[in-house]
Amino acid sequence: MTQVPVSRGSHAVRFFENEESAYRTIAEFFSEDARLDDCCIMIARTDTFAGVRQVLAAHPTTATVADRIRFVGAREGIAQFLTGDEFHRDRAEEFCLQVLSCVPAGSENAKVRLYGEVGDVLCERGSHEIGLQVEDLAGLLFALEPRLSILCGYYVGHFAHDHGAALRAVCGKHTDVGPFADIPDSAGPGGERSTISGIAAAASASHTVYVVDDDASMRRSLGRLLAVSNFCVRVFDSAEAFFEEAAAVSDGCLVLDIQLGGMTGLELIARLVEQGFRLPIIAMSGFQDEKTEGEALRLGARVFLHKPFEPEVLLDAIEHVVNERIQVRARPPPVEAGQ
């Protein structure tokens, strides 16, 4: 098993050496814990779609999944928002929303699984920078309801002359990178390992901003802001939704609205701290309440922001708390007396 995450809000990337490993991984992404009301979408090459369908159809337990996948041609999609080398973000957003308009109003337990290789098609033609801009659209997609599970696929060969720069940039756009079993560890200029080591380094260096806000417009705005500012971002509509996944969170920071329905932001901070949650927390509120602000900071929030705030204020706060955490983790342990 490739262990591709299928939880709502996951933005995973896998790198493939060949078509066989790609088809198997994508098929597992669509079939793992699949429900009949799950919505499955592929924005991919025609050959990829055919290969994945073949893998799924070969097993009785997954054959029905093959028939439920909605296919959208990646090259046809690119033609809608790319004129020569000019990327039109507004058209790209419109294309994504058009693709997702097929999602039916199903049960709250259903998942929308989206596999995309638009970025890889662009990298194949040498347009790595545009591919990264397409990956930024994840912030927009995660602001939609129901929340998506996204898997992006790339072939290592499309980064052969890159020496790791674009490869690391792609990793930095995702919240889940690897595993690396299907990737050859080839040496780069000067003998350095530029494939496996580059991906692993990017995965450990990337930081995700987790946003919890029950206001859909606020989630959408923050998602877009953070995505275009080159942050990985995941949004949650409730404290309960984030708390379910908090144990798996390992790096980045949390941006949390205090006034939430159900479990409040203050209650979430208290529960997270009780469980040993170590990511820095930026609290925010639309109410000018000094008591609430003081309580949030006392419980463990590093920064408290009053809505509305300028984008630069939030970005500066995120940079500050993330860098502060990096510096703390990098400090050597204190030397005991007598050593």
KEBA-599503 format. One record per residue (C-alpha): residue in one letter; x negated, y, z. Coordinates in Angstrom, 1 decimal. Layout:
REM KEBA-599503
<rec lodren="A" X="X" Y="Y" Z="Z"/>
...
This chain:
REM KEBA-599503
<rec lodren="M" X="0.0" Y="0.0" Z="0.0"/>
<rec lodren="T" X="-1.2" Y="3.5" Z="-0.8"/>
<rec lodren="Q" X="0.7" Y="5.0" Z="2.2"/>
<rec lodren="V" X="2.0" Y="8.0" Z="0.4"/>
<rec lodren="P" X="4.1" Y="10.1" Z="2.8"/>
<rec lodren="V" X="7.8" Y="10.3" Z="1.9"/>
<rec lodren="S" X="9.0" Y="12.4" Z="4.8"/>
<rec lodren="R" X="10.9" Y="15.6" Z="4.0"/>
<rec lodren="G" X="8.5" Y="18.5" Z="3.5"/>
<rec lodren="S" X="5.5" Y="16.4" Z="2.7"/>
<rec lodren="H" X="3.3" Y="17.7" Z="-0.1"/>
<rec lodren="A" X="0.8" Y="14.9" Z="-1.0"/>
<rec lodren="V" X="-1.8" Y="14.5" Z="-3.7"/>
<rec lodren="R" X="-3.4" Y="11.3" Z="-5.0"/>
<rec lodren="F" X="-6.3" Y="11.0" Z="-7.4"/>
<rec lodren="F" X="-6.4" Y="8.2" Z="-9.9"/>
<rec lodren="E" X="-9.1" Y="6.4" Z="-11.8"/>
<rec lodren="N" X="-6.8" Y="4.7" Z="-14.3"/>
<rec lodren="E" X="-3.2" Y="4.4" Z="-15.3"/>
<rec lodren="E" X="-2.7" Y="1.1" Z="-13.5"/>
<rec lodren="S" X="-3.5" Y="2.6" Z="-10.1"/>
<rec lodren="A" X="-1.4" Y="5.6" Z="-10.9"/>
<rec lodren="Y" X="1.7" Y="3.7" Z="-11.9"/>
<rec lodren="R" X="1.5" Y="1.5" Z="-8.7"/>
<rec lodren="T" X="1.1" Y="4.4" Z="-6.4"/>
<rec lodren="I" X="4.0" Y="6.4" Z="-8.0"/>
<rec lodren="A" X="6.2" Y="3.4" Z="-7.9"/>
<rec lodren="E" X="5.5" Y="2.9" Z="-4.2"/>
<rec lodren="F" X="6.3" Y="6.6" Z="-3.6"/>
<rec lodren="F" X="9.8" Y="6.2" Z="-5.1"/>
<rec lodren="S" X="10.6" Y="2.8" Z="-3.6"/>
<rec lodren="E" X="9.2" Y="3.0" Z="0.0"/>
<rec lodren="D" X="12.2" Y="3.0" Z="2.4"/>
<rec lodren="A" X="14.4" Y="4.0" Z="-0.5"/>
<rec lodren="R" X="18.1" Y="4.6" Z="-0.1"/>
<rec lodren="L" X="20.8" Y="4.3" Z="-2.8"/>
<rec lodren="D" X="21.6" Y="8.0" Z="-2.3"/>
<rec lodren="D" X="18.0" Y="9.2" Z="-2.7"/>
<rec lodren="C" X="17.3" Y="11.5" Z="-5.7"/>
<rec lodren="C" X="14.2" Y="10.6" Z="-7.7"/>
<rec lodren="I" X="12.7" Y="13.0" Z="-10.2"/>
<rec lodren="M" X="9.5" Y="12.7" Z="-12.3"/>
<rec lodren="I" X="8.0" Y="15.7" Z="-14.1"/>
<rec lodren="A" X="5.3" Y="13.7" Z="-16.0"/>
<rec lodren="R" X="3.9" Y="12.4" Z="-19.2"/>
<rec lodren="T" X="6.1" Y="10.0" Z="-21.2"/>
<rec lodren="D" X="3.6" Y="7.2" Z="-20.8"/>
<rec lodren="T" X="3.5" Y="7.7" Z="-17.0"/>
<rec lodren="F" X="7.3" Y="7.5" Z="-16.8"/>
<rec lodren="A" X="7.4" Y="4.3" Z="-18.9"/>
<rec lodren="G" X="4.6" Y="2.7" Z="-16.8"/>
<rec lodren="V" X="6.2" Y="3.5" Z="-13.5"/>
<rec lodren="R" X="9.6" Y="2.1" Z="-14.7"/>
<rec lodren="Q" X="7.9" Y="-1.1" Z="-15.8"/>
<rec lodren="V" X="6.3" Y="-1.6" Z="-12.4"/>
<rec lodren="L" X="9.6" Y="-0.9" Z="-10.6"/>
<rec lodren="A" X="11.6" Y="-3.1" Z="-13.0"/>
<rec lodren="A" X="9.3" Y="-6.1" Z="-12.5"/>
<rec lodren="H" X="10.5" Y="-6.6" Z="-8.9"/>
<rec lodren="P" X="14.2" Y="-7.3" Z="-8.0"/>
<rec lodren="T" X="14.0" Y="-5.2" Z="-4.9"/>
<rec lodren="T" X="12.9" Y="-2.1" Z="-6.7"/>
<rec lodren="A" X="14.6" Y="-2.5" Z="-10.1"/>
<rec lodren="T" X="17.5" Y="-0.3" Z="-9.2"/>
<rec lodren="V" X="15.1" Y="2.5" Z="-8.3"/>
<rec lodren="A" X="13.8" Y="2.5" Z="-11.9"/>
<rec lodren="D" X="17.3" Y="3.3" Z="-13.2"/>
<rec lodren="R" X="17.8" Y="6.2" Z="-10.8"/>
<rec lodren="I" X="14.7" Y="8.3" Z="-11.8"/>
<rec lodren="R" X="15.4" Y="11.5" Z="-13.7"/>
<rec lodren="F" X="12.6" Y="12.2" Z="-16.2"/>
<rec lodren="V" X="11.5" Y="15.6" Z="-17.3"/>
<rec lodren="G" X="8.6" Y="15.9" Z="-19.8"/>
<rec lodren="A" X="5.6" Y="17.7" Z="-18.3"/>
<rec lodren="R" X="4.4" Y="19.1" Z="-21.6"/>
<rec lodren="E" X="7.9" Y="20.3" Z="-22.5"/>
<rec lodren="G" X="8.1" Y="22.0" Z="-19.1"/>
<rec lodren="I" X="4.8" Y="23.7" Z="-19.5"/>
<rec lodren="A" X="5.9" Y="25.2" Z="-22.8"/>
<rec lodren="Q" X="8.7" Y="27.0" Z="-21.0"/>
<rec lodren="F" X="6.3" Y="29.1" Z="-18.8"/>
<rec lodren="L" X="3.0" Y="29.2" Z="-20.6"/>
<rec lodren="T" X="2.3" Y="31.4" Z="-23.6"/>
<rec lodren="G" X="-1.2" Y="30.6" Z="-24.8"/>
<rec lodren="D" X="-3.2" Y="31.1" Z="-21.6"/>
<rec lodren="E" X="-0.7" Y="33.4" Z="-20.0"/>
<rec lodren="F" X="1.2" Y="32.0" Z="-17.0"/>
<rec lodren="H" X="4.7" Y="33.3" Z="-16.3"/>
<rec lodren="R" X="5.5" Y="32.6" Z="-12.7"/>
<rec lodren="D" X="9.1" Y="33.8" Z="-13.0"/>
<rec lodren="R" X="9.7" Y="31.3" Z="-15.8"/>
<rec lodren="A" X="8.0" Y="28.6" Z="-13.9"/>
<rec lodren="E" X="10.2" Y="29.2" Z="-10.9"/>
<rec lodren="E" X="13.3" Y="29.1" Z="-13.1"/>
<rec lodren="F" X="12.1" Y="25.8" Z="-14.6"/>
<rec lodren="C" X="11.6" Y="24.2" Z="-11.2"/>
<rec lodren="L" X="15.0" Y="25.4" Z="-10.0"/>
<rec lodren="Q" X="16.6" Y="24.1" Z="-13.2"/>
<rec lodren="V" X="15.1" Y="20.7" Z="-12.7"/>
<rec lodren="L" X="16.3" Y="20.5" Z="-9.1"/>
<rec lodren="S" X="19.8" Y="21.6" Z="-10.1"/>
<rec lodren="C" X="20.6" Y="17.9" Z="-10.8"/>
<rec lodren="V" X="20.3" Y="17.1" Z="-7.1"/>
<rec lodren="P" X="23.7" Y="16.0" Z="-5.9"/>
<rec lodren="A" X="25.2" Y="17.1" Z="-2.6"/>
<rec lodren="G" X="24.6" Y="13.8" Z="-0.7"/>
<rec lodren="S" X="24.2" Y="12.6" Z="2.8"/>
<rec lodren="E" X="21.9" Y="14.5" Z="5.2"/>
<rec lodren="N" X="19.8" Y="11.3" Z="5.4"/>
<rec lodren="A" X="19.0" Y="11.2" Z="1.7"/>
<rec lodren="K" X="15.6" Y="12.2" Z="0.4"/>
<rec lodren="V" X="14.7" Y="14.1" Z="-2.8"/>
<rec lodren="R" X="11.5" Y="12.6" Z="-4.1"/>
<rec lodren="L" X="9.7" Y="14.6" Z="-6.7"/>
<rec lodren="Y" X="6.6" Y="13.3" Z="-8.5"/>
<rec lodren="G" X="4.7" Y="15.9" Z="-10.6"/>
<rec lodren="E" X="1.7" Y="15.8" Z="-12.9"/>
<rec lodren="V" X="2.2" Y="19.2" Z="-14.5"/>
<rec lodren="G" X="-1.0" Y="20.4" Z="-12.8"/>
<rec lodren="D" X="-2.9" Y="17.4" Z="-14.1"/>
<rec lodren="V" X="-1.7" Y="18.0" Z="-17.7"/>
<rec lodren="L" X="-3.0" Y="21.6" Z="-17.4"/>
<rec lodren="C" X="-6.4" Y="20.3" Z="-15.9"/>
<rec lodren="E" X="-6.6" Y="17.9" Z="-18.8"/>
<rec lodren="R" X="-6.7" Y="20.8" Z="-21.2"/>
<rec lodren="G" X="-9.1" Y="22.7" Z="-19.0"/>
<rec lodren="S" X="-6.6" Y="25.1" Z="-17.5"/>
<rec lodren="H" X="-7.5" Y="24.4" Z="-13.9"/>
<rec lodren="E" X="-6.6" Y="27.9" Z="-12.6"/>
<rec lodren="I" X="-3.1" Y="27.8" Z="-14.1"/>
<rec lodren="G" X="-2.7" Y="24.3" Z="-12.6"/>
<rec lodren="L" X="-3.4" Y="25.8" Z="-9.1"/>
<rec lodren="Q" X="-0.8" Y="28.5" Z="-9.7"/>
<rec lodren="V" X="1.7" Y="25.8" Z="-10.5"/>
<rec lodren="E" X="0.8" Y="24.1" Z="-7.2"/>
<rec lodren="D" X="1.7" Y="27.3" Z="-5.4"/>
<rec lodren="L" X="5.3" Y="26.8" Z="-6.3"/>
<rec lodren="A" X="5.5" Y="24.2" Z="-3.6"/>
<rec lodren="G" X="6.3" Y="27.0" Z="-1.1"/>
<rec lodren="L" X="9.4" Y="27.9" Z="-3.2"/>
<rec lodren="L" X="10.5" Y="24.3" Z="-3.5"/>
<rec lodren="F" X="10.2" Y="23.6" Z="0.2"/>
<rec lodren="A" X="12.4" Y="26.5" Z="1.0"/>
<rec lodren="L" X="15.3" Y="24.7" Z="-0.7"/>
<rec lodren="E" X="17.8" Y="22.4" Z="0.8"/>
<rec lodren="P" X="17.7" Y="19.5" Z="1.0"/>
<rec lodren="R" X="14.0" Y="19.5" Z="1.7"/>
<rec lodren="L" X="11.8" Y="17.7" Z="-0.8"/>
<rec lodren="S" X="9.1" Y="15.1" Z="-0.6"/>
<rec lodren="I" X="6.5" Y="15.9" Z="-3.3"/>
<rec lodren="L" X="3.7" Y="13.8" Z="-4.7"/>
<rec lodren="C" X="1.3" Y="15.3" Z="-7.2"/>
<rec lodren="G" X="-1.0" Y="13.1" Z="-9.3"/>
<rec lodren="Y" X="-4.3" Y="13.9" Z="-10.8"/>
<rec lodren="Y" X="-6.9" Y="11.8" Z="-12.8"/>
<rec lodren="V" X="-10.5" Y="12.2" Z="-11.5"/>
<rec lodren="G" X="-11.8" Y="12.3" Z="-15.1"/>
<rec lodren="H" X="-10.2" Y="15.7" Z="-15.6"/>
<rec lodren="F" X="-12.6" Y="17.1" Z="-13.1"/>
<rec lodren="A" X="-15.7" Y="15.5" Z="-14.6"/>
<rec lodren="H" X="-17.4" Y="18.8" Z="-15.5"/>
<rec lodren="D" X="-16.1" Y="20.7" Z="-12.5"/>
<rec lodren="H" X="-18.7" Y="19.6" Z="-10.0"/>
<rec lodren="G" X="-16.1" Y="19.7" Z="-7.2"/>
<rec lodren="A" X="-14.8" Y="23.3" Z="-7.2"/>
<rec lodren="A" X="-11.4" Y="22.8" Z="-8.8"/>
<rec lodren="L" X="-11.1" Y="19.4" Z="-7.1"/>
<rec lodren="R" X="-11.5" Y="20.9" Z="-3.7"/>
<rec lodren="A" X="-9.1" Y="23.7" Z="-4.6"/>
<rec lodren="V" X="-6.4" Y="21.2" Z="-5.6"/>
<rec lodren="C" X="-6.9" Y="19.4" Z="-2.2"/>
<rec lodren="G" X="-6.5" Y="22.7" Z="-0.4"/>
<rec lodren="K" X="-3.0" Y="23.1" Z="-1.9"/>
<rec lodren="H" X="-1.7" Y="19.9" Z="-0.3"/>
<rec lodren="T" X="-0.9" Y="18.8" Z="3.2"/>
<rec lodren="D" X="-1.9" Y="15.2" Z="2.6"/>
<rec lodren="V" X="-5.0" Y="14.1" Z="0.6"/>
<rec lodren="G" X="-6.2" Y="10.6" Z="-0.2"/>
<rec lodren="P" X="-6.8" Y="7.8" Z="0.4"/>
<rec lodren="F" X="-9.8" Y="7.4" Z="-1.9"/>
<rec lodren="A" X="-9.9" Y="3.7" Z="-2.7"/>
<rec lodren="D" X="-9.2" Y="4.2" Z="-6.4"/>
<rec lodren="I" X="-11.7" Y="6.9" Z="-6.9"/>
<rec lodren="P" X="-15.3" Y="6.2" Z="-8.1"/>
<rec lodren="D" X="-18.0" Y="7.9" Z="-5.9"/>
<rec lodren="S" X="-20.0" Y="9.4" Z="-8.8"/>
<rec lodren="A" X="-23.1" Y="11.5" Z="-8.3"/>
<rec lodren="G" X="-23.1" Y="15.1" Z="-9.4"/>
<rec lodren="P" X="-26.1" Y="17.4" Z="-10.3"/>
<rec lodren="G" X="-29.1" Y="16.8" Z="-8.2"/>
<rec lodren="G" X="-27.7" Y="13.5" Z="-7.0"/>
<rec lodren="E" X="-25.1" Y="14.9" Z="-4.6"/>
<rec lodren="R" X="-21.9" Y="12.9" Z="-4.2"/>
<rec lodren="S" X="-19.3" Y="15.2" Z="-5.9"/>
<rec lodren="T" X="-16.1" Y="13.1" Z="-5.9"/>
<rec lodren="I" X="-15.3" Y="11.2" Z="-2.7"/>
<rec lodren="S" X="-17.3" Y="13.6" Z="-0.5"/>
<rec lodren="G" X="-15.8" Y="16.7" Z="-2.2"/>
<rec lodren="I" X="-12.2" Y="15.5" Z="-1.6"/>
<rec lodren="A" X="-12.9" Y="14.4" Z="2.0"/>
<rec lodren="A" X="-14.5" Y="17.8" Z="2.7"/>
<rec lodren="A" X="-11.6" Y="19.7" Z="1.2"/>
<rec lodren="A" X="-9.0" Y="17.6" Z="3.1"/>
<rec lodren="S" X="-10.7" Y="18.3" Z="6.4"/>
<rec lodren="A" X="-11.2" Y="22.0" Z="5.6"/>
<rec lodren="S" X="-7.6" Y="22.7" Z="4.4"/>
<rec lodren="H" X="-5.2" Y="24.3" Z="6.8"/>
<rec lodren="T" X="-1.4" Y="24.1" Z="6.7"/>
<rec lodren="V" X="0.9" Y="26.8" Z="8.0"/>
<rec lodren="Y" X="4.1" Y="25.3" Z="9.5"/>
<rec lodren="V" X="7.0" Y="27.6" Z="9.5"/>
<rec lodren="V" X="10.1" Y="27.0" Z="11.7"/>
<rec lodren="D" X="13.1" Y="29.4" Z="11.1"/>
<rec lodren="D" X="16.8" Y="28.7" Z="10.7"/>
<rec lodren="D" X="17.3" Y="31.6" Z="8.4"/>
<rec lodren="A" X="17.1" Y="30.2" Z="4.8"/>
<rec lodren="S" X="16.1" Y="33.6" Z="3.3"/>
<rec lodren="M" X="13.3" Y="34.0" Z="5.8"/>
<rec lodren="R" X="12.0" Y="30.5" Z="5.2"/>
<rec lodren="R" X="12.0" Y="31.2" Z="1.4"/>
<rec lodren="S" X="10.3" Y="34.5" Z="1.8"/>
<rec lodren="L" X="7.6" Y="33.2" Z="4.1"/>
<rec lodren="G" X="7.1" Y="30.1" Z="2.0"/>
<rec lodren="R" X="6.5" Y="32.3" Z="-1.1"/>
<rec lodren="L" X="4.2" Y="34.7" Z="0.8"/>
<rec lodren="L" X="2.0" Y="31.9" Z="2.2"/>
<rec lodren="A" X="1.9" Y="29.9" Z="-1.1"/>
<rec lodren="V" X="0.7" Y="32.9" Z="-3.1"/>
<rec lodren="S" X="-1.8" Y="33.6" Z="-0.4"/>
<rec lodren="N" X="-3.4" Y="30.2" Z="-1.0"/>
<rec lodren="F" X="-2.1" Y="28.5" Z="2.2"/>
<rec lodren="C" X="-0.6" Y="25.1" Z="2.3"/>
<rec lodren="V" X="2.9" Y="25.7" Z="3.8"/>
<rec lodren="R" X="5.7" Y="23.5" Z="5.1"/>
<rec lodren="V" X="9.0" Y="24.9" Z="6.3"/>
<rec lodren="F" X="11.5" Y="23.5" Z="8.8"/>
<rec lodren="D" X="15.0" Y="24.7" Z="9.5"/>
<rec lodren="S" X="15.1" Y="23.7" Z="13.1"/>
<rec lodren="A" X="12.9" Y="23.1" Z="16.1"/>
<rec lodren="E" X="14.1" Y="19.5" Z="16.2"/>
<rec lodren="A" X="13.0" Y="18.9" Z="12.6"/>
<rec lodren="F" X="9.5" Y="20.1" Z="13.4"/>
<rec lodren="F" X="9.2" Y="18.3" Z="16.7"/>
<rec lodren="E" X="9.9" Y="15.0" Z="15.0"/>
<rec lodren="E" X="6.7" Y="15.4" Z="12.9"/>
<rec lodren="A" X="4.6" Y="17.4" Z="15.4"/>
<rec lodren="A" X="2.6" Y="14.3" Z="16.5"/>
<rec lodren="A" X="1.2" Y="13.9" Z="13.0"/>
<rec lodren="V" X="0.1" Y="17.5" Z="12.7"/>
<rec lodren="S" X="-3.6" Y="17.9" Z="12.9"/>
<rec lodren="D" X="-4.7" Y="21.3" Z="11.6"/>
<rec lodren="G" X="-3.5" Y="24.8" Z="10.7"/>
<rec lodren="C" X="-1.0" Y="26.8" Z="12.8"/>
<rec lodren="L" X="2.7" Y="27.1" Z="13.6"/>
<rec lodren="V" X="4.8" Y="30.2" Z="12.8"/>
<rec lodren="L" X="7.9" Y="29.9" Z="15.0"/>
<rec lodren="D" X="11.0" Y="31.9" Z="15.3"/>
<rec lodren="I" X="12.2" Y="32.2" Z="18.9"/>
<rec lodren="Q" X="15.9" Y="32.6" Z="18.3"/>
<rec lodren="L" X="16.9" Y="29.2" Z="16.9"/>
<rec lodren="G" X="20.2" Y="27.3" Z="17.1"/>
<rec lodren="G" X="19.9" Y="24.1" Z="19.1"/>
<rec lodren="M" X="16.5" Y="23.8" Z="20.6"/>
<rec lodren="T" X="15.1" Y="27.3" Z="21.0"/>
<rec lodren="G" X="11.6" Y="28.4" Z="20.1"/>
<rec lodren="L" X="10.7" Y="28.8" Z="23.7"/>
<rec lodren="E" X="11.9" Y="25.2" Z="24.5"/>
<rec lodren="L" X="9.9" Y="23.9" Z="21.5"/>
<rec lodren="I" X="6.7" Y="25.6" Z="22.7"/>
<rec lodren="A" X="7.1" Y="24.1" Z="26.2"/>
<rec lodren="R" X="7.7" Y="20.6" Z="24.8"/>
<rec lodren="L" X="4.8" Y="20.9" Z="22.4"/>
<rec lodren="V" X="2.4" Y="22.0" Z="25.1"/>
<rec lodren="E" X="3.6" Y="19.3" Z="27.4"/>
<rec lodren="Q" X="2.7" Y="16.7" Z="24.7"/>
<rec lodren="G" X="-0.8" Y="18.1" Z="24.2"/>
<rec lodren="F" X="-0.1" Y="20.1" Z="21.0"/>
<rec lodren="R" X="-3.3" Y="22.0" Z="20.2"/>
<rec lodren="L" X="-2.5" Y="24.1" Z="17.1"/>
<rec lodren="P" X="-2.2" Y="27.8" Z="17.6"/>
<rec lodren="I" X="1.4" Y="29.2" Z="17.7"/>
<rec lodren="I" X="2.5" Y="32.5" Z="16.3"/>
<rec lodren="A" X="5.9" Y="33.4" Z="17.7"/>
<rec lodren="M" X="8.3" Y="35.8" Z="16.1"/>
<rec lodren="S" X="11.6" Y="37.4" Z="16.9"/>
<rec lodren="G" X="14.0" Y="40.0" Z="15.5"/>
<rec lodren="F" X="14.9" Y="41.1" Z="19.0"/>
<rec lodren="Q" X="12.9" Y="43.6" Z="21.1"/>
<rec lodren="D" X="12.9" Y="41.6" Z="24.3"/>
<rec lodren="E" X="9.8" Y="42.1" Z="26.4"/>
<rec lodren="K" X="10.9" Y="39.2" Z="28.7"/>
<rec lodren="T" X="11.1" Y="36.8" Z="25.9"/>
<rec lodren="E" X="7.8" Y="37.9" Z="24.4"/>
<rec lodren="G" X="6.1" Y="37.5" Z="27.8"/>
<rec lodren="E" X="7.6" Y="34.1" Z="28.3"/>
<rec lodren="A" X="6.4" Y="32.9" Z="24.8"/>
<rec lodren="L" X="2.9" Y="34.1" Z="25.4"/>
<rec lodren="R" X="2.9" Y="32.6" Z="28.9"/>
<rec lodren="L" X="4.0" Y="29.2" Z="27.5"/>
<rec lodren="G" X="1.2" Y="29.1" Z="25.0"/>
<rec lodren="A" X="1.9" Y="31.3" Z="21.9"/>
<rec lodren="R" X="-1.3" Y="33.1" Z="20.8"/>
<rec lodren="V" X="0.5" Y="36.0" Z="19.0"/>
<rec lodren="F" X="4.0" Y="37.5" Z="19.1"/>
<rec lodren="L" X="5.3" Y="39.3" Z="16.1"/>
<rec lodren="H" X="8.5" Y="41.5" Z="15.9"/>
<rec lodren="K" X="10.6" Y="41.2" Z="12.8"/>
<rec lodren="P" X="10.5" Y="42.8" Z="10.3"/>
<rec lodren="F" X="6.8" Y="42.9" Z="9.9"/>
<rec lodren="E" X="4.5" Y="43.6" Z="7.0"/>
<rec lodren="P" X="3.1" Y="40.6" Z="5.1"/>
<rec lodren="E" X="-0.4" Y="41.6" Z="6.0"/>
<rec lodren="V" X="0.4" Y="41.5" Z="9.7"/>
<rec lodren="L" X="1.3" Y="37.9" Z="9.5"/>
<rec lodren="L" X="-1.6" Y="36.9" Z="7.2"/>
<rec lodren="D" X="-4.0" Y="38.7" Z="9.5"/>
<rec lodren="A" X="-2.5" Y="36.9" Z="12.5"/>
<rec lodren="I" X="-2.8" Y="33.5" Z="10.8"/>
<rec lodren="E" X="-6.4" Y="34.1" Z="9.8"/>
<rec lodren="H" X="-7.3" Y="35.2" Z="13.3"/>
<rec lodren="V" X="-5.8" Y="32.2" Z="15.1"/>
<rec lodren="V" X="-7.1" Y="29.6" Z="12.6"/>
<rec lodren="N" X="-10.6" Y="31.0" Z="12.7"/>
<rec lodren="E" X="-10.5" Y="31.2" Z="16.4"/>
<rec lodren="R" X="-9.6" Y="27.5" Z="16.6"/>
<rec lodren="I" X="-12.4" Y="26.6" Z="14.2"/>
<rec lodren="Q" X="-14.9" Y="28.5" Z="16.3"/>
<rec lodren="V" X="-13.7" Y="26.8" Z="19.5"/>
<rec lodren="R" X="-13.9" Y="23.3" Z="17.9"/>
<rec lodren="A" X="-17.4" Y="24.1" Z="16.6"/>
<rec lodren="R" X="-18.9" Y="25.0" Z="19.9"/>
<rec lodren="P" X="-21.2" Y="22.4" Z="21.5"/>
<rec lodren="P" X="-20.1" Y="20.9" Z="24.8"/>
<rec lodren="P" X="-21.5" Y="22.6" Z="27.9"/>
<rec lodren="V" X="-24.7" Y="21.2" Z="29.2"/>
<rec lodren="E" X="-24.4" Y="19.9" Z="32.7"/>
<rec lodren="A" X="-26.8" Y="21.1" Z="35.4"/>
<rec lodren="G" X="-29.9" Y="19.0" Z="35.6"/>
<rec lodren="Q" X="-29.9" Y="18.0" Z="32.0"/>
